[in-house]
């Protein structure tokens, strides 16, 4: 066969093969799924698998269709494996179902109980088991243990297979030791040493006395917060160029300790040179705002004071009907002279009004309880300062873990919607206490309280105290917004018994109740009106008691109206270090009952930080009670001085006294004062131990019938001086005082040591 014939034959063969392949491809392309068979199912119905398959009879039998079917089935999470096989025009779907979780258990967990861990994971019994979800839950558990300071924890999930394609899931946990912060170091600090900077951050180094808190455990969120605290501290001290270069946490090889290192650059310290106000408001004299500047030229630059001035400007402008303004500081540094010039620029902002207020997250608390704390209502001009005050007011209620107010765009450009988002927390309190004091002896108390009764913001309190010298039961109810106004209305019921045998040879029992109504006069002034009705019983008078006490044995009803006016700008109610609190109390009895008297008290206490470590507290108070009509002031209506009100003397240790029986009779007039210096004693500040040196002075005098020669009285001065120690312990306040009188009368009753201790758990 010659070459031409061979070449023609090859062409024919090639064409034949090409035509065959094309025909086969067309046939395959046109082949359709006629039937779908589901194999391997146990719990799941075949029809259910078909709904997940995303493929149906009549679809083309090609690779695209099969891939789509595989992805759809795996995406359900119901199957551990899926196989697709073509049998002619039949599509076989073979599945291996994931098992179902029968039980979930935790082993080895002591620090966190099962309920806490179960709340953190997503898997639940009767759900489908997947390894992806298990690993996700393991990661969640690691995060929980790390938040609790256990970075060396080990968590191993174990699967126990059961019949009927079920499993038990067990998380085997080795919690390991708590990972403490071993050391905190600072690099680059020159002006402040490490010890000073450690007091400015929230994380603390591990020490034995921190067993009651978690401040010495590493927390990434706390580390970020500490960086902000350092920045604020330096800016408040005049270091306007301060930079925090890095903050690192190194875990030791044994995973038992962290080492924190803050690298910083302090920069120069600046003083304020010039203060300017640049107002862009038309027809407005900016000079009127100078009185609201909270710092002066020549002082060290303080970023906190700049912020305070901006807030003061904004509030003042709002009061002047300039609701749509912004105040921004422009700080110009002169590095050569180390001074700053501060210009407050005031500009008008677009007019925006509150269109709507949406409240979310309050399941139990009523909307109106939250709304009444807002400084803004629908239709008001939008004001960021009032927005911040409103958010803080909601937080101060104590009903919510978190509270945020976010301004959102309204239906028009000049309208905004305030989105209030809260997360509720428990407002019920149950406390049991035990303690000892020199005034009442050993004591135990119990109280139950609900501060948000029925979600209405009402306060209900039931308490009982049983002590060696006193027994007291109280029931109180407070409506903070009486008649939907800023009026605090309340009712109190009480029953009190006191053993006064040592002081005055009698026992006292008081039973009754009262009504009160309080309202603010301004931000720092508050007025309270009250009414009290009680039955006072003087019983078990000793046979050899003073005749002034024997004459008053029996029952006496008191119906009295009173008021209390208070000014308070202290920085803390429980542990004040700065500020003034003044009070003016009056009470008049005679509108019913047996008692007819008028009493008044006026006093002030002032706290002043002399240095960073030395605080001064001075106190002064005077009081008087006088009878109305012909009756005398009774012993239960008089004042007593001593003990906590005049250290160095026993309770009721000074004032008119029957020298024959040594019974204290009380007095109609008194004054007292105190000056106390508080200082650290060289122990870590967070221990809360302070030393005190003090002097107390005062006097108590006069009863209505002083003619008896056995009555010793006079308005002579008494005074004592001493030292003390106080401890803000985790279980309650502890105080020990040692005082010696240096001005006294021969008939006074003195005491040197005074000790008080209380616990809450």
C-alpha positions in Angstrom: 0.0 0.0 0.0 1.5 3.3 -1.1 1.8 6.3 1.1 -1.2 8.2 -0.3 -3.6 5.3 0.4 -2.2 5.1 4.0 -2.7 8.7 4.6 -6.3 8.6 3.3 -7.1 5.6 5.6 -5.7 7.5 8.7 -7.9 10.5 8.0 -11.0 8.3 7.7 -10.2 6.5 11.0 -9.7 9.8 12.8 -13.0 11.2 11.5 -14.8 8.1 12.6 -13.4 8.4 16.1 -14.2 12.1 16.3 -17.8 11.5 15.3 -18.2 8.7 17.9 -16.8 10.9 20.7 -19.1 13.7 19.8 -22.1 11.5 19.7 -21.2 10.0 23.1 -20.8 13.5 24.6 -24.1 14.7 23.3 -25.8 11.6 24.7 -24.2 12.1 28.1 -25.0 15.8 28.0 -28.6 15.0 27.3 -28.8 12.2 30.0 -31.1 13.2 32.9 -31.6 11.9 36.4 -34.7 9.6 36.4 -34.5 8.3 40.0 -32.8 9.2 43.2 -32.2 6.5 45.8 -31.3 7.4 49.4 -29.2 4.8 51.3 -27.8 4.6 54.8 -30.3 6.6 56.7 -31.3 5.6 60.2 -33.0 8.4 62.0 -33.6 10.8 59.2 -36.4 10.1 56.7 -35.4 9.7 53.0 -37.8 12.5 52.1 -36.0 14.8 54.5 -32.7 14.0 52.8 -34.3 14.8 49.4 -35.3 18.2 50.6 -31.7 19.0 51.6 -30.3 17.5 48.4 -31.0 20.5 46.2 -31.3 18.1 43.2 -34.4 16.4 41.8 -35.4 14.0 39.1 -35.1 15.6 35.7 -31.9 17.5 36.5 -28.9 16.8 34.2 -26.6 14.0 35.4 -23.4 16.1 35.3 -20.6 17.0 37.6 -22.0 20.5 38.4 -25.2 18.9 39.7 -23.4 16.3 41.8 -21.1 18.9 43.4 -24.1 21.0 44.3 -25.8 18.0 45.9 -22.7 17.2 48.0 -22.3 20.7 49.3 -26.0 21.0 50.2 -25.9 17.7 52.3 -22.6 18.5 54.1 -23.9 22.0 54.9 -26.7 20.6 57.0 -24.2 19.2 59.5 -26.3 16.0 59.8 -23.9 13.7 58.0 -20.4 12.5 58.7 -20.0 11.3 55.1 -21.8 11.4 51.8 -21.2 9.4 48.6 -22.9 9.9 45.2 -22.9 7.1 42.7 -24.4 7.0 39.2 -26.2 3.7 38.2 -27.3 4.4 34.6 -29.9 7.1 35.0 -30.3 6.5 38.8 -28.5 8.6 41.3 -27.6 6.7 44.5 -27.0 8.9 47.6 -25.3 7.0 50.4 -25.1 8.9 53.7 -23.5 8.2 57.1 -25.4 10.1 59.7 -23.7 12.0 62.5 -24.6 10.6 65.9 -27.0 12.3 68.3 -25.7 13.5 71.7 -27.4 11.7 74.5 -25.6 13.4 77.4 -23.0 16.1 78.0 -20.8 15.9 81.1 -17.8 17.7 82.6 -15.1 16.0 84.6 -12.3 17.6 86.6 -13.9 21.0 87.0 -13.7 22.5 90.5 -13.3 26.2 89.9 -16.3 26.4 87.6 -19.4 24.3 88.1 -21.3 22.4 85.4 -24.0 25.0 85.0 -21.5 27.7 84.4 -19.7 25.6 81.7 -22.9 24.4 80.1 -24.0 28.0 79.7 -20.9 28.8 77.7 -21.1 25.9 75.1 -23.4 25.6 72.1 -23.9 21.9 72.0 -26.9 20.4 73.9 -28.3 16.9 74.5 -30.4 15.6 71.6 -28.5 17.8 69.1 -26.4 16.3 66.3 -22.8 15.7 67.1 -20.2 17.3 64.8 -16.5 17.6 65.5 -16.5 21.2 64.3 -19.0 22.2 66.9 -17.1 20.2 69.6 -13.9 22.1 68.7 -15.7 25.4 68.8 -17.0 24.6 72.3 -13.6 23.6 73.5 -12.3 27.0 72.4 -15.1 28.6 74.2 -14.2 26.7 77.4 -10.6 27.8 77.1 -11.7 31.4 76.9 -13.8 31.0 80.1 -10.9 29.5 82.0 -8.6 32.2 80.8 -11.0 34.9 82.0 -10.8 33.2 85.4 -7.0 33.3 85.4 -6.3 29.7 84.5 -4.2 29.8 81.3 -2.7 26.4 82.0 -6.0 24.6 81.8 -6.3 21.5 79.6 -9.6 20.4 78.0 -10.0 17.1 76.2 -13.3 16.1 74.6 -14.1 12.4 74.8 -16.8 10.6 72.8 -18.5 7.5 74.2 -20.4 5.6 71.5 -23.8 4.2 72.4 -26.3 2.1 70.5 -28.7 3.5 67.9 -26.1 5.9 66.7 -26.0 7.9 69.9 -23.0 9.3 71.9 -22.2 10.8 75.2 -19.8 13.8 75.1 -17.5 14.2 78.1 -15.2 17.2 78.5 -12.2 16.1 80.6 -10.8 19.2 82.2 -7.5 19.7 84.0 -8.0 23.2 85.4 -4.4 23.6 86.5 -3.3 26.4 88.9 -4.3 30.0 88.6 -2.0 31.9 86.3 -1.0 35.0 88.3 0.8 38.1 87.3 4.2 37.6 88.9 5.6 41.0 88.1 4.7 44.3 86.4 7.6 46.3 85.0 7.8 49.7 83.4 10.5 50.8 80.9 11.2 54.4 80.1 9.7 56.0 83.2 11.8 58.7 84.8 9.4 61.0 86.7 7.4 58.3 88.4 8.8 55.1 89.8 7.4 51.6 89.2 5.6 51.5 92.5 3.7 54.7 91.8 2.7 53.5 88.3 1.6 50.2 89.7 -1.0 52.0 91.9 -2.4 53.7 88.8 -3.4 50.5 86.9 -6.0 47.9 87.8 -3.8 44.8 87.4 -1.8 44.0 90.5 1.2 41.7 91.2 0.4 38.4 92.9 0.6 38.6 96.7 -0.8 36.4 99.5 -3.2 39.0 100.7 -5.0 39.2 97.4 -6.7 35.9 97.9 -10.1 37.6 98.0 -10.0 39.3 94.5 -8.8 38.6 91.0 -6.8 41.8 90.3 -3.6 39.8 90.2 -4.8 37.5 87.4 -3.9 38.2 83.8 -6.8 39.4 81.7 -6.2 40.8 78.1 -9.2 43.2 78.5 -7.8 44.5 81.8 -4.4 45.0 80.1 -6.0 47.2 77.5 -7.8 49.1 80.2 -4.5 49.6 82.0 -3.0 51.2 79.0 -5.8 53.8 79.0 -5.3 54.3 82.7 -1.6 55.1 82.2 -2.4 57.5 79.4 -5.0 59.3 81.5 -2.6 59.5 84.5 0.3 61.0 82.5 -2.0 63.5 80.7 -3.4 64.6 84.1 0.1 65.2 85.3 1.1 67.6 82.5 2.8 65.1 80.1 1.1 66.1 76.9 3.6 64.2 74.8 3.2 60.9 76.6 3.3 57.8 74.4 2.7 54.2 75.4 5.0 52.3 73.0 4.0 48.8 73.9 2.3 46.6 76.6 3.4 42.9 76.5 2.4 39.9 78.5 4.8 37.0 78.6 3.7 33.6 79.9 6.3 31.5 81.8 7.3 28.2 80.4 5.4 26.3 83.2 2.3 28.5 82.4 2.0 29.4 86.0 2.8 33.2 85.8 2.6 36.2 83.5 5.2 39.0 83.3 3.8 42.3 82.2 6.0 45.0 80.7 4.9 48.5 79.8 7.3 50.4 77.6 6.5 54.1 77.6 7.9 57.5 76.7 7.0 60.2 79.2 8.1 63.3 77.2 8.2 66.8 78.7 5.9 68.2 81.3 4.0 71.3 80.4 2.4 74.2 82.2 -0.6 76.1 81.0 0.5 79.5 79.6 -2.5 81.1 77.9 -6.2 80.2 77.9 -8.4 81.5 75.2 -12.1 81.1 74.2 -12.8 81.4 70.5 -16.5 81.7 70.0 -18.1 81.5 66.5 -21.5 82.1 67.9 -23.2 85.3 66.7 -23.9 88.0 69.2 -22.4 86.0 72.0 -19.8 87.4 74.5 -17.4 84.6 75.3 -16.2 86.4 78.4 -19.1 85.1 80.4 -17.7 81.6 80.1 -14.4 82.3 81.8 -15.9 81.7 85.2 -16.5 78.0 84.2 -12.8 77.3 83.4 -11.7 74.8 86.1 -7.9 75.5 85.9 -5.6 78.6 85.8 -2.6 79.8 83.9 0.7 78.6 85.5 -0.7 75.3 86.6 0.4 72.0 85.3 -1.5 70.9 82.2 -4.3 68.4 83.1 -6.3 66.8 80.4 -9.0 65.9 83.0 -9.5 69.5 83.8 -9.8 70.4 80.1 -12.6 67.8 79.8 -14.3 69.2 82.9 -14.2 72.7 81.4 -15.7 71.5 78.1 -18.5 69.9 80.0 -19.0 73.1 82.1 -19.1 75.2 78.9 -21.6 72.9 77.2 -23.9 72.9 80.2 -23.7 76.7 80.6 -24.4 77.3 76.9 -27.4 74.9 77.1 -28.7 77.0 80.0 -28.3 80.1 77.8 -30.4 78.5 75.0 -27.5 77.6 72.8 -28.4 73.9 72.4 -26.6 73.2 69.2 -22.9 73.9 69.9 -19.7 72.0 70.0 -16.7 72.9 72.2 -13.3 71.6 71.0 -9.9 72.3 72.6 -7.0 73.3 70.5 -3.7 72.6 72.4 -0.5 74.3 71.1 2.7 73.1 72.6 5.8 75.3 73.0 8.4 72.6 73.6 11.2 75.0 74.2 9.4 76.8 77.0 7.5 73.7 78.0 4.2 75.4 78.0 0.8 74.9 76.3 -1.7 77.4 75.0 -5.3 76.1 75.1 -8.0 77.6 72.9 -11.6 76.4 73.4 -13.3 76.8 70.0 -17.1 77.1 70.1 -19.0 76.4 66.9 -22.6 76.0 66.0 -23.7 72.5 65.0 -26.6 71.5 62.8 -29.9 71.7 64.6 -30.9 68.2 65.5 -33.9 67.2 67.6 -34.8 63.9 69.3 -37.5 62.2 67.2 -37.9 59.0 69.2 -36.4 57.0 72.1 -36.3 53.2 71.7 -35.6 51.1 74.8 -34.4 47.5 74.3 -33.2 44.7 76.6 -35.4 45.4 79.6 -37.3 42.2 80.2 -38.4 43.0 83.7 -37.9 46.7 84.2 -40.7 48.9 82.9 -39.9 51.4 80.2 -41.0 54.3 82.3 -38.5 53.4 85.0 -35.8 53.9 82.5 -37.3 56.9 80.7 -37.6 59.0 83.9 -33.8 58.9 84.2 -33.3 60.4 80.8 -32.4 64.1 80.5 -33.8 64.1 77.0 -37.3 63.5 75.8 -38.9 63.4 72.4 -38.8 66.8 70.8 -35.8 68.1 72.8 -32.7 69.5 71.1 -30.1 66.8 70.9 -27.3 67.4 73.4 -24.4 65.1 73.9 -23.7 66.2 77.5 -27.2 65.4 78.5 -26.9 62.1 76.6 -23.9 61.1 78.7 -25.6 62.2 81.9 -28.6 60.1 81.0 -26.5 57.0 80.3 -24.7 57.4 83.6 -28.0 57.9 85.5 -29.3 54.6 84.1 -26.1 52.9 85.1 -26.3 54.4 88.6 -29.7 52.8 89.1 -28.0 49.5 89.8 -30.6 47.5 87.8 -28.4 46.8 84.7 -25.1 45.1 84.0 -24.6 47.5 81.0 -26.4 50.5 79.6 -25.6 52.3 76.4 -27.4 55.0 74.5 -26.6 55.3 70.8 -27.9 58.1 68.6 -29.2 56.9 65.3 -30.3 58.7 62.1 -33.9 59.7 62.3 -36.5 60.0 59.5 -35.1 63.3 58.5 -31.5 64.8 58.6 -32.5 67.1 61.5 -33.9 64.2 63.6 -32.2 61.6 65.7 -33.4 58.4 67.3 -31.9 57.4 70.7 -31.4 53.7 71.0 -31.2 52.7 74.7 -29.8 49.2 75.1 -29.7 47.6 78.6 -28.8 44.2 80.0 -30.6 43.5 83.3 -29.0 42.1 86.3 -30.3 40.7 89.6 -31.6 43.3 92.0 -32.4 41.1 94.9 -30.1 40.9 97.9 -29.9 38.4 100.7 -27.3 39.1 103.4 -26.4 37.4 106.6 -24.0 39.2 108.9 -22.1 38.6 112.1 -19.8 40.9 114.1 -18.9 42.5 117.4 -18.7 46.1 118.7 -18.0 47.6 122.0 -21.4 49.4 121.9 -23.7 46.4 121.2 -21.5 43.4 121.9 -21.7 40.3 119.6 -24.3 40.8 116.9 -25.9 38.9 114.0 -28.1 40.4 111.3 -30.2 39.3 108.4 -31.7 41.3 105.6 -33.5 40.6 102.4 -34.0 43.4 99.9 -35.4 43.9 96.4 -34.3 47.2 94.8 -36.5 46.9 91.7 -39.7 45.4 92.9 -42.0 44.2 90.1 -39.7 46.1 87.7 -41.1 49.4 88.9 -37.9 50.6 90.6 -39.4 50.3 94.1 -37.3 49.3 97.1 -38.4 46.8 99.7 -36.3 46.0 102.7 -36.8 43.5 105.6 -33.9 43.4 108.1 -33.3 42.0 111.6 -30.4 42.6 114.0 -29.9 40.6 117.2 -27.1 41.8 119.5 -26.1 41.5 123.1 -27.4 45.0 123.9 -29.9 45.6 121.1 -32.5 43.8 119.1 -34.0 45.5 116.0 -36.5 44.6 113.3 -37.2 46.9 110.3 -39.5 46.9 107.3 -39.1 49.6 104.7 -40.7 50.4 101.4 -39.6 53.2 99.0 -41.3 54.5 95.9 -38.5 56.6 94.2 -40.9 58.4 91.8 -44.1 59.1 93.8 -46.9 60.4 91.6 -44.5 60.1 88.6 -42.5 62.9 89.9 -39.0 63.2 91.4 -40.3 62.5 94.8 -39.0 59.7 97.0 -41.8 58.4 99.2 -41.5 55.7 101.8 -42.9 54.0 104.8 -41.0 52.3 107.7 -42.1 50.0 110.5 -39.7 49.1 113.3 -39.4 47.4 116.7 -36.3 48.0 118.7 -35.3 46.8 122.2 -32.2 48.1 124.0 -30.5 47.0 127.2 -29.4 50.3 128.9 -28.9 48.8 132.3 -25.2 49.6 132.4 -25.7 53.2 131.3 -29.0 54.2 133.0 -30.4 51.2 134.8 -33.4 50.5 132.5 -34.5 48.7 129.3 -36.1 50.5 126.4 -38.6 49.2 123.8 -39.6 51.2 120.8 -42.3 50.2 118.3 -43.8 52.3 115.6 -43.6 53.5 112.0 -43.1 56.5 109.9 -43.7 58.2 106.5 -41.1 60.1 104.5 -41.0 62.2 101.4 -37.7 63.3 99.8 -36.9 65.5 96.8 -33.9 67.2 95.4 -33.6 71.0 95.6 -30.6 70.9 93.3 -27.8 68.5 92.3 -26.2 68.6 95.7 -29.1 69.7 98.0 -31.8 67.3 99.1 -34.8 67.8 101.4 -36.6 65.1 103.3 -39.9 65.5 105.2 -41.0 62.8 107.6 -43.6 61.8 110.2 -43.1 59.3 113.0 -45.4 57.7 115.5 -44.0 55.3 118.1 -44.6 53.9 121.5 -41.7 54.2 123.8 -41.6 51.9 126.8 -39.2 52.3 129.7 -39.2 49.0 131.6 -37.2 46.9 134.1 -36.0 50.0 136.0 -33.7 48.9 138.8 -35.0 49.6 142.4 -31.9 51.7 143.1 -32.0 53.7 139.9 -32.1 57.4 139.9 -35.5 59.0 140.8 -35.4 60.8 137.5 -35.5 57.5 135.7 -38.0 55.8 138.1 -40.4 58.7 137.5 -40.4 58.1 133.8 -41.0 54.3 133.9 -44.0 53.3 131.7 -45.3 54.0 128.2 -45.1 57.2 126.2 -46.5 57.8 122.7 -44.7 60.2 120.3 -46.3 61.8 117.3 -43.7 63.9 115.5 -43.1 65.8 112.3 -39.5 66.4 111.1 -37.4 67.4 108.2 -33.8 66.9 107.1 -31.9 69.2 104.7 -28.6 67.8 103.4 -25.9 69.3 101.2 -23.5 66.6 99.9 -20.6 67.0 97.4 -18.4 64.3 98.8 -16.5 62.1 96.3 -17.8 58.9 97.9 -20.6 58.0 100.3 -18.8 55.0 101.8 -15.1 56.1 101.7 -15.0 59.8 101.2 -11.6 61.6 100.8 -12.8 65.0 99.6 -15.8 67.2 99.9 -18.4 68.6 102.3 -21.5 67.2 103.8 -23.8 69.4 105.9 -27.1 68.6 107.5 -29.9 70.5 109.3 -32.5 68.4 111.2 -35.6 69.5 113.1 -38.4 67.6 114.7 -41.5 68.7 116.5 -43.7 66.4 118.7 -47.2 67.3 120.0 -49.7 66.6 117.2 -51.2 63.8 119.2 -49.5 61.4 121.6 -47.9 62.3 125.0 -44.6 63.9 123.9 -44.4 67.6 123.4 -40.9 68.9 122.3 -38.9 70.5 119.6 -35.4 69.4 118.7 -32.9 70.5 116.2 -29.4 69.5 115.0 -27.0 71.3 112.7 -23.7 69.8 111.6 -21.0 69.5 108.9 -18.2 67.2 108.1 -15.4 68.2 105.7 -12.8 66.0 103.9 -9.7 67.4 102.4 -6.7 65.7 100.9 -3.6 67.5 102.2 -1.2 65.3 100.2 -1.5 62.2 98.0 -1.3 60.1 101.2 -2.6 62.4 104.0 -6.3 63.2 104.4 -7.9 65.5 106.9 -11.5 65.2 108.2 -13.1 67.8 110.5 -16.6 67.5 112.0 -18.7 69.8 114.0 -22.3 69.4 115.3 -24.6 71.2 117.7 -28.1 70.3 119.0 -30.8 71.4 121.3 -34.2 70.0 122.5 -36.8 71.9 124.4 -40.2 71.1 125.8 -43.4 72.6 124.4 -45.8 73.5 127.1 -45.6 72.5 130.7 -44.1 69.0 130.4 -40.4 68.2 130.7 -38.2 66.7 128.1 -38.1 63.0 128.8 -35.0 60.8 128.9 -35.8 59.1 125.6 -36.0 62.5 123.9 -32.7 63.9 125.2 -29.3 63.6 123.6 -26.5 61.3 124.7 -22.8 61.8 124.1 -19.9 59.3 124.1 -18.8 56.2 122.4 -18.8 56.7 118.7 -19.8 60.4 119.1 -17.0 61.2 121.6 -14.2 58.7 121.6 -12.3 58.2 124.9 -15.6 58.2 126.8 -18.2 55.4 127.1 -21.5 55.5 125.4 -23.6 58.1 127.4 -20.3 58.7 129.3 -20.5 62.5 129.6 -23.3 64.9 130.5 -25.8 65.1 133.4 -25.5 62.2 135.8 -26.9 61.0 139.1 -23.7 60.8 141.0 -25.3 58.5 143.6 -26.4 55.8 141.2 -24.0 56.8 138.3 -27.0 56.7 135.9 -26.7 58.8 132.8 -29.6 61.1 132.3 -28.9 62.7 128.9 -29.0 66.4 128.1 -31.0 69.0 126.3 -28.0 70.7 124.6 -24.8 69.5 123.1 -21.9 70.3 120.9 -19.2 68.1 119.6 -16.3 68.3 117.2 -13.6 66.1 115.8 -10.4 66.5 113.7 -8.8 63.4 112.2 -5.8 62.7 110.0 -5.7 59.5 108.0 -2.5 58.2 106.5 -1.1 54.9 105.1 0.8 52.6 107.4 3.3 51.3 104.8 1.3 48.4 103.6 0.0 48.0 100.0 -2.8 50.5 99.3 -5.2 47.9 98.0 -5.2 46.2 101.5 -7.3 49.1 102.7 -5.5 49.5 106.0 -5.0 53.1 107.2 -3.8 54.7 110.3 -5.6 57.6 112.1 -4.7 60.2 114.7 -7.6 62.2 116.1 -8.9 64.5 118.8 -12.6 64.6 119.8 -14.2 67.3 122.0 -17.7 68.2 123.1 -20.1 68.8 125.9 -23.6 67.8 126.9 -25.6 69.6 129.6 -28.9 70.6 131.2 -32.0 68.7 132.1 -35.4 70.3 132.9 -35.2 69.8 136.6 -31.5 70.3 137.7 -32.4 71.2 141.4 -31.5 67.8 142.9 -28.1 68.1 144.6 -27.3 64.6 143.5 -27.3 65.7 139.8 -23.9 66.5 138.4 -24.0 68.6 135.3 -22.3 71.5 133.5 -21.4 72.6 130.1 -17.6 72.2 130.7 -15.5 71.0 127.8 -14.5 67.3 127.5 -11.8 66.3 125.1 -9.8 63.2 124.2 -7.0 62.3 121.7 -6.0 59.0 120.3 -4.8 56.9 117.4 -6.6 54.2 115.4 -6.4 51.6 112.6 -9.1 50.9 110.1 -9.3 48.1 107.6 -11.6 47.9 104.6 -11.7 44.2 104.7 -13.5 42.0 102.1 -15.8 40.9 104.9 -16.7 44.4 106.1 -15.2 47.4 107.9 -13.0 47.0 110.9 -11.9 49.8 113.2 -9.8 49.9 116.4 -9.3 53.1 118.3 -7.2 53.9 121.4 -8.1 57.3 123.0 -7.2 59.0 126.3 -9.2 61.9 127.7 -7.2 65.0 128.5 -10.1 67.2 129.6 -12.8 65.5 131.7 -15.0 65.7 134.8 -14.7 63.4 137.8 -18.1 61.8 137.2 -17.5 61.0 133.5 -17.3 57.4 132.4 -14.2 56.8 130.2 -13.0 54.0 127.9 -9.6 53.7 126.2 -10.2 51.0 123.5 -13.0 51.0 121.1 -13.4 48.2 118.6 -16.0 47.5 115.9 -16.2 44.7 113.3 -18.8 43.5 110.9 -19.0 40.9 108.2 -21.2 40.4 105.1 -21.2 37.1 103.3 
